[in-house]
Amino acid sequence: MATNLSDVGFPDGSDLEALAKKCYQNGKATRCKQGTYIVWALGNGIELWIQLNSNEELIALNPHFFGKTRVSAGLEKRITREGFPMDGGFVSLAQPYGNEPMKGTFRFVFDTPNFLVHEEIDLPQIHSVQLTAFAQQCVVAANEEDFAAAMSRQGRNLKIDAFVPLAMTGPNREPLAEPLASAMICGSILDAVQMTNPATKAQFWWLKIRNAVGEVDVVADPELLPRGVKVGGILQCSAWISGRIV
């Protein structure tokens, strides 16, 4: 089963305690009022982030993939995660108009691995963000005709550049207090490489796609893409959205 960790080459069943120890030994620390974030950049874009509370106790481990894509986003408000004091993200506006952070094409949410480092940012504010979609399910179409056929079989009416935020509203369309950083995304595949995790030697797919947010990195467990990927195709996937403010 694909997971956020297997999307970057850490197989299901990986020893999380051992990974956290390696991150502690090899990573770079950044302190904040509530504790410490440590990032271990393994290579090939892979990052592991651990969180230590003020007592130097390990409280969480999160992956990220730091790619070369960048989007402009209007950061609107912070989102905290109950039970995870150093986790969080931002409700953001895609494609902000000019210098107006509160005017954009649509809202979406991304989590960020060093959330509390950014607590001094005044909101709303436009920032450059590197976004990675950690794939949970994938469909690849060779062209627009195949994409339309796939959407018809699914009973969906998605455009080839769709970015549809999920779990942002309740059953009556009321805004959720903790909307998830989850989305159904589609996009033209601009680049695709099967990469290797330097620590585990396991492979994973990296894709660069273009959609309604802009250019986005996508990482995927090979089991999600058994037939491989070719540039020029169209990707549809459900994903967790992780972002780094740059």
SERO-4910 file (N, C-alpha, C, O; in steps of 0.05 Angstrom, whole numbers):
BEGIN
 pado doro    nc1    nc2    nc3   cac1   cac2   cac3    cc1    cc2    cc3    oc1    oc2    oc3
  Met    A     17    -24      0      0      0      0     18     25      0     36     27     16
  Ala    A     12     43    -18     27     68    -20     22     86      4     -1     89     13
  Thr    A     43     98     14     41    118     36     57    142     29     71    143      9
  Asn    A     55    163     45     71    187     40    101    181     41    117    192     26
  Leu    A    109    162     58    137    155     60    146    138     36    168    142     25
  Ser    A    129    119     27    136    102      4    137    118    -22    150    111    -41
  Asp    A    122    141    -22    123    159    -45    150    171    -50    156    180    -72
  Val    A    168    170    -30    195    180    -33    215    158    -27    238    164    -19
  Gly    A    207    133    -30    226    111    -29    232     99     -1    252     86      2
  Phe    A    214    104     18    216     90     44    194     69     45    171     76     49
  Pro    A    201     44     40    180     23     37    162     21     62    170     28     84
  Asp    A    137     12     56    118      7     78    131    -12     98    142    -32     91
  Gly    A    128     -5    124    141    -21    145    168    -11    153    182    -24    169
  Ser    A    177     12    142    203     23    149    204     28    179    184     36    191
  Asp    A    227     25    191    231     30    220    232     60    225    253     73    220
  Leu    A    210     71    234    208    100    238    227    110    259    238    132    257
  Glu    A    231     94    280    249    103    302    277    105    291    292    123    298
  Ala    A    285     86    275    312     86    263    315    110    244    336    123    243
  Leu    A    294    116    228    295    139    210    298    165    226    313    182    219
  Ala    A    282    167    248    283    191    264    311    195    276    321    217    278
  Lys    A    324    172    284    351    174    296    371    183    275    388    200    281
  Lys    A    369    173    250    387    182    229    382    211    222    401    226    217
  Cys    A    357    220    223    351    248    218    364    265    240    375    286    234
  Tyr    A    362    257    264    374    272    287    404    274    283    416    295    289
  Gln    A    417    252    274    446    251    272    456    266    248    477    278    249
  Asn    A    441    266    226    450    277    201    437    303    193    446    316    173
  Gly    A    417    312    207    401    334    198    411    362    208    430    364    224
  Lys    A    397    382    198    402    410    206    379    420    222    355    417    215
  Ala    A    385    431    245    364    440    265    357    469    262    374    486    256
  Thr    A    331    474    266    321    502    268    303    503    292    284    488    295
  Arg    A    309    521    310    294    523    335    271    544    332    273    563    317
  Cys    A    250    539    347    228    558    350    220    558    379    231    543    395
  Lys    A    200    574    386    192    576    415    183    549    426    187    544    450
  Gln    A    170    533    410    158    509    420    176    484    419    170    463    430
  Gly    A    199    486    405    216    463    402    236    466    380    245    488    374
  Thr    A    242    444    366    262    444    345    253    427    322    242    405    325
  Tyr    A    257    437    298    253    422    273    281    414    263    299    430    263
  Ile    A    283    389    255    309    379    243    302    367    216    285    349    214
  Val    A    316    376    195    312    366    168    337    351    159    360    361    162
  Trp    A    333    327    149    354    311    137    349    310    107    330    298     98
  Ala    A    366    324     92    364    324     62    381    301     52    405    302     52
  Leu    A    367    280     43    381    255     35    393    257      7    412    242      1
  Gly    A    383    275     -9    390    276    -38    366    269    -55    347    257    -45
  Asn    A    368    275    -81    346    271   -100    320    284    -90    298    274    -96
  Gly    A    323    306    -76    299    322    -67    286    312    -42    268    325    -31
  Ile    A    294    288    -32    280    276     -9    289    290     17    312    295     22
  Glu    A    269    297     33    274    308     60    257    293     80    234    286     76
  Leu    A    270    288    103    256    278    127    257    300    148    279    310    154
  Trp    A    235    306    160    233    326    181    224    313    207    204    299    207
  Ile    A    239    317    229    229    309    255    224    333    272    235    355    267
  Gln    A    207    329    292    200    351    311    208    342    339    201    320    348
  Leu    A    222    359    353    228    355    381    214    376    398    216    400    391
  Asn    A    201    369    419    188    389    436    209    403    454    233    397    451
  Ser    A    201    420    471    220    436    488    236    418    507    256    427    517
  Asn    A    227    393    511    242    374    528    259    356    511    269    336    521
  Glu    A    263    363    485    279    347    467    268    319    462    283    300    456
  Glu    A    241    316    464    228    291    459    217    291    431    206    310    421
  Leu    A    221    268    417    211    265    390    180    264    390    169    248    405
  Ile    A    167    281    374    138    281    374    127    276    346    103    269    344
  Ala    A    142    278    325    131    273    298    154    270    278    176    280    282
  Leu    A    147    257    256    165    254    232    148    258    207    128    245    204
  Asn    A    157    275    189    143    280    164    162    280    141    185    289    143
  Pro    A    154    269    118    170    271     94    163    296     78    141    308     81
  His    A    182    305     62    176    325     42    194    320     18    215    306     21
  Phe    A    187    330     -5    204    329    -29    208    357    -38    188    371    -46
  Phe    A    233    367    -37    238    394    -44    247    395    -74    270    390    -80
  Gly    A    228    401    -91    233    402   -119    239    430   -130    244    449   -114
  Lys    A    239    433   -156    246    458   -168    222    475   -176    226    498   -186
  Thr    A    198    465   -173    174    481   -181    169    502   -160    177    500   -137
  Arg    A    157    524   -169    149    546   -152    121    556   -161    116    558   -185
  Val    A    105    563   -141     80    576   -148     77    601   -130     89    603   -109
  Ser    A     62    620   -139     55    643   -123     29    638   -109      9    630   -122
  Ala    A     28    642    -82      4    636    -67     -1    658    -47     17    669    -35
  Gly    A    -26    666    -44    -34    685    -24    -40    670      2    -62    658      5
  Leu    A    -22    671     22    -26    657     47    -47    673     63    -43    696     70
  Glu    A    -70    660     68    -93    673     80    -93    670    111    -95    689    125
  Lys    A    -92    645    120    -93    639    149    -79    613    155    -76    596    138
  Arg    A    -71    611    180    -57    586    190    -77    565    197   -100    571    206
  Ile    A    -69    540    194    -85    517    202    -68    500    221    -46    491    213
  Thr    A    -77    496    245    -63    479    264    -76    451    264    -98    447    254
  Arg    A    -62    431    275    -71    404    275    -74    394    304    -54    392    318
  Glu    A    -98    389    313   -103    381    340    -88    355    347    -89    335    332
  Gly    A    -74    356    369    -58    332    377    -30    332    366    -14    315    374
  Phe    A    -24    350    347      2    351    335     12    380    337      9    396    318
  Pro    A     23    388    360     28    417    365     47    431    347     46    456    345
  Met    A     64    416    332     83    430    314     77    426    285     91    435    267
  Asp    A     54    412    280     45    409    252     26    432    245     15    445    262
  Gly    A     23    437    219      5    457    210      9    465    181     27    454    168
  Gly    A     -8    483    172     -6    492    144    -21    518    140    -26    533    159
  Phe    A    -28    523    115    -40    549    108    -63    545     89    -62    529     70
  Val    A    -85    560     93   -105    564     73    -94    586     55    -86    607     64
  Ser    A    -94    580     29    -81    598     10    -99    603    -14   -117    588    -21
  Leu    A    -93    625    -28   -106    632    -53    -87    626    -76    -64    636    -76
  Ala    A    -97    611    -95    -81    604   -118    -81    627   -138   -101    642   -141
  Gln    A    -59    631   -152    -56    651   -173    -66    679   -163    -85    690   -175
  Pro    A    -55    690   -142    -64    716   -132    -61    738   -153    -43    738   -169
  Tyr    A    -81    756   -153    -82    777   -172    -63    800   -164    -68    812   -143
  Gly    A    -43    806   -180    -25    828   -174    -13    826   -146      0    806   -140
  Asn    A    -17    846   -130     -7    847   -102    -28    842    -82    -25    849    -58
  Glu    A    -50    829    -90    -73    825    -72    -74    796    -62    -83    778    -77
  Pro    A    -64    791    -38    -63    763    -28    -90    750    -24    -92    726    -23
  Met    A   -111    767    -21   -138    756    -16   -155    754    -41   -179    748    -40
  Lys    A   -142    759    -64   -156    756    -89   -141    735   -106   -119    740   -114
  Gly    A   -155    713   -112   -142    692   -128   -164    675   -141   -188    681   -139
  Thr    A   -155    654   -155   -174    638   -170   -190    618   -152   -214    613   -158
  Phe    A   -177    607   -131   -192    590   -113   -174    585    -88   -150    591    -89
  Arg    A   -186    574    -67   -172    568    -42   -163    539    -42   -176    522    -53
  Phe    A   -140    535    -30   -130    508    -26   -114    508      0   -108    529     11
  Val    A   -107    484     10    -92    481     35    -67    465     30    -67    445     15
  Phe    A    -45    474     41    -21    458     42     -9    457     70    -10    476     84
  Asp    A      1    433     78     16    431    102     45    439     97     55    437     74
  Thr    A     59    447    118     88    454    114    104    441    137     96    443    160
  Pro    A    127    429    130    141    413    151    154    429    173    162    418    193
  Asn    A    158    455    169    169    472    190    150    495    197    158    518    197
  Phe    A    125    487    202    103    506    206    109    529    225    105    552    218
  Leu    A    118    523    249    121    544    269    145    562    264    146    584    276
  Val    A    162    555    246    184    573    238    173    598    225    185    619    225
  His    A    149    596    214    137    618    199    116    633    215     99    647    204
  Glu    A    116    630    242     96    643    258     98    673    258     79    687    267
  Glu    A    120    684    250    123    713    250    113    726    224    111    751    222
  Ile    A    106    710    204     95    721    179     68    734    184     50    722    195
  Asp    A     66    759    176     40    773    178     22    763    155     30    763    132
  Leu    A     -2    756    161    -21    747    142    -44    767    139    -51    780    158
  Pro    A    -56    768    115    -50    754     90    -25    765     77    -18    789     80
  Gln    A    -11    748     61     13    757     47     19    738     25     15    713     27
  Ile    A     29    748      2     36    732    -21     65    721    -17     83    736    -10
  His    A     68    695    -22     94    683    -20     98    663    -43     79    654    -55
  Ser    A    124    658    -49    131    637    -67    132    611    -52    144    609    -30
  Val    A    119    590    -62    117    565    -48    124    542    -67    116    542    -90
  Gln    A    140    523    -57    146    499    -71    126    478    -61    126    471    -38
  Leu    A    109    467    -80     88    448    -72     95    421    -83    103    417   -106
  Thr    A     91    401    -66     93    373    -74     68    358    -68     57    359    -45
  Ala    A     57    344    -87     34    326    -84     44    298    -79     58    286    -96
  Phe    A     38    287    -55     45    259    -49     22    242    -57      0    242    -44
  Ala    A     25    227    -79      3    213    -91     -8    191    -74      7    176    -61
  Gln    A    -34    188    -75    -48    166    -61    -62    148    -81    -68    124    -74
  Gln    A    -68    158   -104    -81    143   -125    -75    158   -151    -75    182   -152
  Cys    A    -69    143   -173    -61    155   -198    -75    143   -222    -80    118   -223
  Val    A    -81    160   -241    -89    151   -268    -73    168   -287    -71    192   -285
  Val    A    -61    155   -307    -46    169   -328    -59    164   -355    -63    141   -363
  Ala    A    -65    186   -369    -77    184   -396    -56    193   -416    -40    211   -410
  Ala    A    -56    181   -439    -36    187   -459    -41    214   -473    -23    227   -481
  Asn    A    -67    222   -474    -75    247   -487   -102    256   -477   -113    243   -459
  Glu    A   -111    278   -488   -137    290   -478   -160    271   -483   -179    270   -467
  Glu    A   -160    257   -505   -182    239   -511   -183    216   -491   -205    209   -481
  Asp    A   -160    204   -485   -159    183   -465   -167    194   -437   -180    180   -421
  Phe    A   -159    218   -431   -166    231   -405   -196    234   -403   -208    227   -383
  Ala    A   -209    244   -425   -238    247   -424   -252    220   -420   -272    219   -406
  Ala    A   -241    200   -433   -253    173   -430   -251    163   -401   -269    151   -390
  Ala    A   -227    168   -389   -223    160   -361   -242    174   -342   -252    162   -324
  Met    A   -246    200   -347   -264    216   -330   -293    206   -333   -308    205   -314
  Ser    A   -300    199   -358   -327    188   -363   -331    162   -347   -353    158   -336
  Arg    A   -311    145   -347   -314    119   -333   -317    124   -303   -330    109   -289
  Gln    A   -304    145   -293   -305    152   -264   -330    168   -257   -335    171   -233
  Gly    A   -344    177   -277   -367    194   -271   -359    222   -262   -374    235   -247
  Arg    A   -335    231   -270   -326    257   -262   -324    276   -286   -323    267   -309
  Asn    A   -324    301   -280   -322    321   -301   -299    340   -295   -303    364   -289
  Leu    A   -275    329   -295   -251    345   -288   -237    355   -313   -236    341   -334
  Lys    A   -227    380   -312   -210    390   -333   -182    379   -331   -174    369   -310
  Ile    A   -167    381   -353   -140    369   -352   -121    385   -334    -99    376   -328
  Asp    A   -129    409   -325   -112    425   -307   -125    429   -280   -119    448   -266
  Ala    A   -143    410   -272   -159    414   -248   -142    412   -222   -122    397   -221
  Phe    A   -149    428   -203   -138    426   -176   -163    429   -157   -172    451   -153
  Val    A   -173    407   -147   -197    407   -131   -191    401   -102   -186    378    -95
  Pro    A   -191    421    -84   -186    417    -56   -208    398    -44   -231    400    -51
  Leu    A   -199    380    -27   -217    361    -14   -218    367     16   -198    377     28
  Ala    A   -240    360     29   -242    363     58   -238    391     69   -225    394     89
  Met    A   -248    411     54   -246    438     64   -272    447     76   -273    466     92
  Thr    A   -294    434     70   -321    441     80   -335    417     91   -329    394     84
  Gly    A   -355    422    108   -371    401    120   -394    393    103   -396    402     80
  Pro    A   -413    377    113   -436    367     97   -454    390     87   -468    386     67
  Asn    A   -455    412    102   -471    435     94   -455    457     81   -463    480     80
  Arg    A   -431    449     72   -412    467     59   -401    489     78   -392    510     69
  Glu    A   -403    484    104   -391    503    123   -361    498    124   -352    475    123
  Pro    A   -345    519    126   -316    516    128   -308    500    152   -318    504    174
  Leu    A   -290    480    148   -280    464    170   -259    480    186   -244    495    174
  Ala    A   -258    475    212   -238    489    228   -210    479    221   -190    495    223
  Glu    A   -207    454    214   -181    442    207   -183    429    179   -183    404    177
  Pro    A   -186    445    158   -188    432    131   -162    417    125   -140    425    133
  Leu    A   -165    395    111   -142    378    105   -126    388     81   -137    401     63
  Ala    A   -101    382     81    -84    389     58    -85    367     38    -66    352     33
  Ser    A   -109    364     26   -115    342      8   -128    353    -17   -144    372    -16
  Ala    A   -122    341    -40   -134    351    -65   -135    329    -86   -119    310    -86
  Met    A   -153    332   -105   -153    317   -130   -141    335   -151   -151    357   -156
  Ile    A   -119    327   -162   -105    344   -181   -102    330   -208    -99    306   -210
  Cys    A   -102    346   -229    -96    336   -256    -76    355   -268    -73    378   -259
  Gly    A    -61    346   -288    -42    364   -301    -27    351   -323    -23    326   -324
  Ser    A    -17    367   -341      0    358   -363     27    351   -351     39    366   -336
  Ile    A     38    328   -359     64    318   -349     86    331   -365     90    326   -389
  Leu    A    101    349   -352    123    363   -364    149    348   -363    167    351   -380
  Asp    A    152    332   -342    177    317   -338    170    294   -320    152    295   -304
  Ala    A    186    272   -322    181    248   -306    207    232   -304    219    226   -325
  Val    A    215    225   -280    240    210   -275    235    190   -253    223    196   -233
  Gln    A    244    165   -257    243    146   -236    269    149   -220    291    144   -230
  Met    A    266    157   -195    289    164   -178    294    142   -157    277    124   -153
  Thr    A    317    144   -144    325    125   -124    330    139    -97    343    160    -97
  Asn    A    319    128    -76    324    139    -49    352    130    -41    357    106    -39
  Pro    A    370    149    -36    398    142    -30    401    125     -5    420    109     -3
  Ala    A    382    127     14    385    112     39    375     84     37    387     66     49
  Thr    A    353     79     22    341     53     21    346     39     -6    341     14     -8
  Lys    A    354     54    -26    358     44    -53    331     36    -67    331     25    -88
  Ala    A    309     43    -54    283     38    -66    277     61    -85    286     83    -82
  Gln    A    261     54   -106    255     74   -126    228     87   -121    210     76   -107
  Phe    A    224    110   -133    199    125   -133    198    142   -158    218    148   -170
  Trp    A    174    150   -165    170    168   -188    169    197   -179    156    204   -160
  Trp    A    183    214   -194    179    243   -192    169    254   -218    179    247   -240
  Leu    A    148    270   -217    136    283   -240    134    313   -235    131    322   -213
  Lys    A    137    328   -257    130    356   -256    106    360   -274    106    352   -297
  Ile    A     85    372   -262     60    376   -278     53    406   -277     62    421   -259
  Arg    A     36    413   -296     25    441   -296     -5    439   -294    -18    424   -309
  Asn    A    -16    454   -275    -45    455   -272    -54    482   -263    -40    502   -266
  Ala    A    -78    484   -252    -90    510   -245    -75    525   -224    -79    550   -222
  Val    A    -59    512   -207    -43    526   -187    -18    537   -199     -8    558   -192
  Gly    A     -7    522   -219     18    528   -231     34    502   -235     21    481   -240
  Glu    A     60    503   -234     76    479   -236     80    467   -208     87    481   -189
  Val    A     75    441   -207     75    426   -181     92    401   -184     91    388   -205
  Asp    A    107    394   -163    121    369   -162    102    347   -152     84    353   -136
  Val    A    105    323   -163     89    300   -154    108    277   -149    126    272   -165
  Val    A    104    263   -127    120    239   -121    100    216   -117     79    220   -106
  Ala    A    109    192   -126     91    170   -125    106    143   -121    127    139   -133
  Asp    A     95    126   -105    104     99   -102    101     85   -129     81     89   -142
  Pro    A    121     70   -138    119     56   -164     94     39   -167     85     34   -190
  Glu    A     83     29   -145     59     12   -148     35     28   -158     16     16   -168
  Leu    A     36     54   -155     14     71   -165     17     76   -195     -3     84   -208
  Leu    A     40     71   -206     45     76   -235     58     51   -247     81     53   -256
  Pro    A     45     29   -247     57      4   -256     65      4   -286     82    -11   -294
  Arg    A     53     21   -302     59     22   -330     79     45   -336     85     50   -360
  Gly    A     89     58   -316    107     80   -320     93    105   -328     69    107   -329
  Val    A    109    125   -335     99    152   -342    115    163   -366    139    159   -367
  Lys    A    101    177   -384    115    190   -406    108    219   -406     85    227   -401
  Val    A    128    235   -413    123    264   -416    103    268   -438    103    255   -459
  Gly    A     85    287   -433     64    293   -453     37    281   -446     17    288   -457
  Gly    A     37    262   -426     12    251   -417     -2    269   -398      7    291   -392
  Ile    A    -24    259   -387    -40    275   -368    -44    258   -343    -53    235   -344
  Leu    A    -37    270   -320    -39    256   -294    -65    265   -280    -72    288   -280
  Gln    A    -78    245   -268    -99    251   -248    -91    236   -223    -86    212   -224
  Cys    A    -91    250   -200    -85    236   -175    -98    250   -151   -102    274   -151
  Ser    A   -104    234   -131   -111    245   -105    -85    246    -89    -68    229    -92
  Ala    A    -82    267    -72    -56    271    -60    -58    287    -34    -76    303    -30
  Trp    A    -38    283    -17    -32    301      5    -14    322     -6      6    317    -20
  Ile    A    -19    348      1     -4    370     -9     14    382     13      5    392     33
  Ser    A     40    379      8     60    390     26     75    412     12     81    410    -11
  Gly    A     81    434     27     94    457     14    115    469     31    114    468     56
  Arg    A    135    480     18    156    496     32    155    525     22    155    530     -2
  Ile    A    153    543     41    154    572     35    183    579     29    201    573     45
  Val    A    188    591      6    216    596     -3    220    626     -8    242    634    -16
***
